[in-house]
Amino acid sequence: MKTLIRVITFTLFTALLNTAALAAGDRGTADEATALVKKAVAYIRTNGKEKAFAAFNDPKGQFVDRNLYIFVYDLKGTSLAIGNGNSGKMVGKNLLDMRDADGKYMIKSFIEVANAKGKGWVDYKWPNPVTKGVESKSSYFEKIDDMIVGCGIYKQ
């Protein structure tokens, strides 16, 4: 009986580890988010804003990878592009006063860091559409002209 319990325990433990590993593989990394932002900035410089924003707003396009997607805000907090499938609801809206689950002004923080350093990371708490829970998230962004181009990752 003890052997059977050990086998069952081992099997369940292995299944949990495999599930966690698969879930982790579905999440983008900080390096991948940084690379996607750099790709987006280069795309804007090469193709112009209009073509770039159309590409960024495409939830099945080249600027979406698993849970990574590009977002763009102007320096007043207006959403110019977002690849998470909500472009119709968010683009053109001023989101400067948007707060995270802890009350932190996220877009204001992006703008402050971008104006001070030109690029950087901001941490905040945000609902994860996959897990349905509020999780720690961090967004990397770069300032280009009068815009902020970014991508966020959920931390593990």
C-alpha positions in Angstrom: 0.0 0.0 0.0 2.9 2.4 0.8 4.4 1.7 -2.5 1.1 2.5 -4.3 0.8 5.8 -2.4 4.4 6.7 -3.3 3.8 5.9 -7.0 0.6 8.0 -7.0 2.3 10.9 -5.1 5.2 10.8 -7.5 2.9 10.7 -10.6 0.9 13.6 -9.3 4.0 15.6 -8.4 5.5 15.0 -11.9 2.2 16.0 -13.6 2.1 19.3 -11.6 5.7 20.0 -12.5 5.0 19.4 -16.2 1.9 21.6 -16.1 3.9 24.4 -14.5 6.6 24.1 -17.1 4.1 24.2 -19.9 2.4 27.3 -18.4 5.8 29.0 -18.0 6.6 28.3 -21.6 3.4 30.1 -22.7 4.7 33.3 -21.0 7.0 35.7 -22.7 10.3 36.6 -21.0 11.8 40.0 -20.3 14.4 39.5 -23.1 11.6 38.6 -25.5 9.6 41.7 -24.6 12.6 43.9 -25.0 13.4 42.4 -28.4 9.7 42.9 -29.5 9.8 46.6 -28.5 13.1 47.1 -30.4 11.6 45.4 -33.4 8.5 47.7 -33.1 10.6 50.9 -32.8 12.6 49.9 -35.9 9.3 49.1 -37.8 8.0 52.6 -37.0 11.2 54.2 -38.2 11.2 52.2 -41.5 7.4 52.2 -42.3 5.9 55.2 -40.5 3.3 55.5 -37.8 0.2 54.6 -39.8 1.5 51.3 -41.2 3.1 50.5 -37.8 0.0 51.1 -35.8 -2.1 48.9 -38.2 0.5 46.1 -37.7 0.6 46.6 -33.9 -3.2 46.5 -33.6 -3.4 43.1 -35.4 -3.9 40.5 -32.6 -2.6 37.8 -35.0 0.2 39.8 -36.5 3.9 39.8 -36.2 3.9 42.0 -33.1 2.0 39.5 -30.9 3.8 36.4 -29.5 1.9 34.3 -26.9 1.0 36.8 -24.2 3.4 39.5 -25.5 2.0 42.3 -27.6 3.0 45.9 -28.4 1.3 48.9 -27.0 1.8 52.6 -27.9 0.8 55.7 -26.0 1.5 59.3 -26.8 3.1 61.5 -24.0 -0.3 62.7 -22.9 -1.5 59.2 -22.2 -3.7 58.5 -25.3 -3.6 54.9 -26.6 -2.4 54.9 -30.2 -2.1 51.1 -30.7 -2.5 47.9 -28.7 -2.1 44.3 -30.0 -4.2 42.5 -27.3 -7.4 42.4 -29.3 -8.8 45.5 -27.5 -7.7 48.1 -30.0 -11.3 49.0 -30.8 -12.0 49.7 -27.2 -8.8 51.5 -26.2 -7.2 53.2 -29.2 -7.9 56.9 -29.2 -8.8 57.0 -25.5 -6.8 58.9 -23.0 -5.7 56.4 -20.3 -3.4 58.7 -18.3 -5.5 58.1 -15.1 -5.7 54.3 -15.5 -4.6 52.6 -12.3 -3.5 49.1 -11.5 -5.0 46.8 -8.8 -3.0 48.7 -6.1 -4.0 52.2 -7.3 -0.7 52.9 -9.1 -0.9 55.2 -12.1 0.7 53.0 -14.8 0.6 55.2 -17.9 1.8 58.2 -15.8 4.7 56.0 -14.6 5.6 55.0 -18.2 5.7 58.6 -19.2 7.7 59.7 -16.2 10.4 57.1 -16.8 10.4 57.6 -20.6 10.9 61.3 -20.2 13.6 60.9 -17.6 15.5 58.0 -19.1 14.2 57.4 -22.6 13.4 53.8 -21.8 12.8 51.5 -18.8 10.7 49.1 -16.9 7.6 49.8 -14.7 6.2 47.2 -12.3 2.4 47.0 -11.5 -0.4 44.6 -10.7 -2.7 43.6 -13.6 -5.4 41.0 -14.3 -4.0 38.1 -16.3 -6.7 37.0 -18.9 -5.4 33.4 -18.8 -5.4 32.8 -15.1 -8.1 35.3 -14.3 -6.1 36.5 -11.3 -4.3 39.8 -10.5 -0.6 39.2 -11.0 2.6 41.1 -10.9 3.4 42.5 -14.4 6.3 44.6 -15.7 6.4 46.6 -18.9 9.4 47.6 -20.9 9.1 50.6 -23.2 11.1 53.0 -25.2 10.4 56.6 -26.1 10.4 57.4 -29.8 9.6 61.0 -30.8 6.4 61.8 -28.9 5.4 58.2 -28.2 6.1 55.3 -25.8 6.3 51.9 -27.4 6.1 49.0 -25.0 5.4 45.4 -24.1 4.6 43.8 -20.8 5.3 40.5 -19.2 3.6 38.7 -16.3 6.2 37.8 -13.7 6.4 34.2 -12.3 
